[in-house]
Amino acid sequence: MVAIEIGELRKAVERLHGGGARLVRSVRISESFDGKSSWEGVVHIFELKGHPTASRAYAWSSPVAGSTERQYFAVLNIPPIASPAEAVRATLTRKR
């Protein structure tokens, strides 16, 4: 993962949720639905400073179809979201 994208993800977390964000680690996630791959990529775990209810956020980006742009996602670690995979699942479910 290039440092520029990590910086963009950090900015997205801070813009969407306030406070400061520091990258803790990155994990590869593979999600499937009805036996078919629905999403595969790297989710970055950020530690949050100054957020009133969450100490972590999960962030990643995906290409926008038919464009050179990317869409940035930043999901707080607040129940029922307790892992990077759950953050991705919640986002995929919302898109359906």
N, C-alpha and C positions, 0 to 999 in steps of 0.2 A: 504494500500500500504506500503510495507516495505521500510525502509529508504535506504537500499542498492539500490533498483531500482530507487528511487528518485535521488540518487547520480549518478547513471548511466545515467539517463535521462538528468540531469544537464550537465554532461560531454559531452553527445552527442550534446546538444544544443551548448555548447561552442566550441566543435571540428568542428561542421558543419558550424557555423555562426560567430565564433569569439567573443571576449569580454567576459564579465562575465554574469552569469545567476543566478537569485534568484527566488525560488518557491514562487508564489503569492497565488495560490489556485488550487484545483483540481475539475473537474466536470465530472459527468457521462454523456456519450453520447451514443445514440442508433440511428443508421442509417439503413434505409431500401431502397431496390431497387426493383421495380416491386412487391411491397407488401411483400417481403421477407427480413428478417433481414440480413444485409450485414456486419454489424460491431457493436459491443457493447463493451464498456470499459470505462476507465477513462482517460481523457486528462488532462495533467498538464499544467498550465499557468505559464510561467516564465517571469519575468521582465528582460530585457536585459540592460546591461551597456556597453557602448563603441561600439555599433553597429551603423553604419552610417545612416541607413534608417528605422530601426524597433526598437520599444521600448518593444515589447513582442514577445514571441514565444510559440507555442503550441507543446507539446511533449507527446508521448506515446510509448508503445512497444506492439508487438504482437508475439506470438510464431511462430517459423519457422516450417512448416509442416515436420513431420518425424524426428525431432531433439529436443534436449533439449535447443537449442539456442533461443534467442529472437532477433527480428529485431527492431531497434529503429528509430523512426520518429521524426523529429523536423521541424516544418513549421513556417515561419515568419508571423507575423501579418502585411502584406503589401497587399494593394488592389490587387485583389479582395477578399483576405482572411481577414475577420474581426471578426471571432469567432472560438472557438474550433470545432464546428460542421462543419463549412466551411473548416477547415484544414483537417479534416478526409475525408469529401466528395471529396476534391481535390485529395487526395492521393488514394482513392478508384477508382475514375474516371481514374486516370493515370494508374492504374493496369489493367484496362479492355482492 
